[in-house]
């Protein structure tokens, strides 16, 4: 008996530039990628991004930050509030400390610059869809700088508040593992993992898994 291949990841492309949208469709329409990815729609503004997400229910939204009717982060927040299982990948030409920080607070699952090549974008989409959190290397540098400017010592002291088990859970969260997967890896119940996560969020003053993943990544690098 042969197993059926999973359906392709459905994508909504949000960018006000027709040239960019056409370019992305051409890149992601490579026959090498089409078994895993499918562009199901396009949007050109915050309003149309939200409307098309409601209409199409895509698995992942590739979202620019500069849109004619406002910031893409407004769309990101509203999409995730209404469709928490949808993944949002920021793809922009902007690299700004405040915007990177706001994107993470808004719950974006990744932040990439438009300089990325087709293979890198394809892999990022696959990884984000699988639950991982992706930062462009240049963006990672900015996040590290923010931590260093804002108090590296303070952030590293925060992780000292966590128990060894909580640190293990946090490490698995940073790898994109679900509660069920973490429970299996640590031989715990789903409820116990959920309790550990609640404690982690409370101790670190976080509210989203993406924030927890970023916190672990940054503190791990600064401590290393």
N, C-alpha and C positions, 0 to 999 in steps of 0.2 A: 504494500500500500504506500503510495507516494504522498508526502505531505504537501499541501498547497502553500505556495509562497504567500507571505503576508501582503496585504494591500499596500500600495505605495503611500508614502507620507504625503499628505495633501498640504500644499503651500499657498498662502496668500501673499502676494508681493505688494508692498505699500511704498510708493515713491512717486513724487510729483513729476519726475522727469520721464517722459515716454522713452527717451533713449536708454536710460538706465534700466527701465522695466524690460524693454526689448532685449537688452544685453543680458540681463539675468535669465530671461526665458530661453535665450539661445544657449547660454552656458549650461543651464540646468536641463535643457532638452537634449543634451549629449546622449546618444544611445547607451553609453556606458552607465548613465545615471538613471534612466527612465524606469528601470525596474524597481527602483527604490523611492523615487521622487515623482511628484506630479503637481505642476502649477495649476490650481483650480480657479484662481481669480486674481484680479488686480484692483488696487485702490490708489487714489491720488491725494487723499486728505485725511484728516483725523475722522471727520464724519463718515466718509465712505469706507474707511478702514473698519470702523465699528459696525457699520451697516452690513458690509460684506462678510464680516466675521459671524454676525448673527445669521445671515442667509446661508453661508457655505459651511460653517463650522469646521474650518481647516484645523489640521493637526498642529501646524506651525505658521506663525506670521513673521515674515521677513520685513522689518520695519525701519524706515528712515526716520531721523529725528526732526529734520526741517521740513515742515509741511505748510501749505499755504494758509491753513486756518488754525494753526497752532503747533505745539510741540507734539512729536510722536509719543512722548512719555504720557501725555493725557490719554492717547489711544491705548497705550500699553496698560495703564492702570485700569481703564474701563473694561478692556478685553479680559484681563485676568480676574477682575471682580465678578464678571458675569460668566466667564468660561475658564475656571481655574485649571482645567486639564489641558488647555491650549498652551503651547510653548511660544515664547516671543523672543526672536533673535534680532537685536539691533544691528543694522548694517548702515554705516554712515561715513561721511568724510570728516566728521567733527571729532576732535580729540581734546576735550576740555575737562579739567578735574571736577568741576561742579556738575557737569552733565553726566559724567561717568558715575559719580556718586548718586545722583538722582535716578539714573537708570537702574542701579542696583537696588535703591530703595523702592522703586516702582515695581520690582519683581521680575525684570527682564532676565532671561535665562542665558543670555550671551551678549557680548558687545564686540563687534568686528568692524574694522575699517574697510572701505571700498577698494583698497589696494590689494586685498586678498585675491589669490588666484582661484580658478574654478575648482580644482581639486581640494583646496583648503576650505572653500565654502561648502562644497558637497559634504566633506567629512564633518564640518561643524554642524551642519543640519542633521546628519545622522546621529552625532553625539548628543546634541541638544534634545533631539526626539527620544533618545534612549535615557534621558534623565540627567545627563551631565551638564555642567556649567562651563561655558567657554568665554575666555577673554582673549582678545588680540594681544600678542606679546607687548606691543607698544602701550596698550591700555593697562596691562598688568604693571608696567613700570610706573604709570601715573598713579595707580591705586597704591602701590608701595610708597610712592612719594607722599601721598596723602597721609598714609599711616605714620610715616616718619615725621612729617611736619606737624601732624595733629597729636603726636604722642605715641611713638612706638612702644615706649615702656608701659604706658597705660593699657594698650591693647594686649601686650604680652602678659600683663598682670591679670587681665580679665580671664585668660585661658587657665590661669592658675586656680580660678574659682571652680573649675570643673573637676569632677572625680575621674579616675582612670577610665571607668566604663563610659562616662559621658564623652570623654575625648575620643574614644573608639567609635562611638556612635557618630560624633561630629565628623570624624575622618571618613566614615562610610557615606555620610550625607554629601560631603564634598566630592565624592566619586559618583554621585548621582544614584545611589542605591535607594530603593524604596523601603518603607518600614518593614514590609514582609521579608525582603531580601536581607535587611540588617538583622531581623529576628532570627532568620535561618543561619546566618553567618556567626552570630553570637550565641546561638542556642538559647534564645529568649522568646517570650511570648510577644505578640504584636502589641499588646497593651503595655508591657514593660518598656518596649522601645518608645512607644508614644509618650509614656511618662518621662523617660529620659529626655526626649526632645522638648517637652514642655519645660523641664528644668533648665535645659540649655538655653532656650529662648529667653526665659525669665532672667537667668544669671547674666546673659550677654546683652540683654535689652534688644532682642531681635524679634522679628515677626514672620519672616519668610525663610524657606529653605535656601533660596538663592543667596540671601544675606549671610546665612550660616556658612554656606560653601565658600563665599568670598572671604569671610572672616578667617576661616581655617586656612585657606590658601595663602592669605597675606601673612598671618602670624607664623605659619609654618616656614615661609620663606625668610621672614625677618629674623626668626629664631635660628634658622639654619645658616 
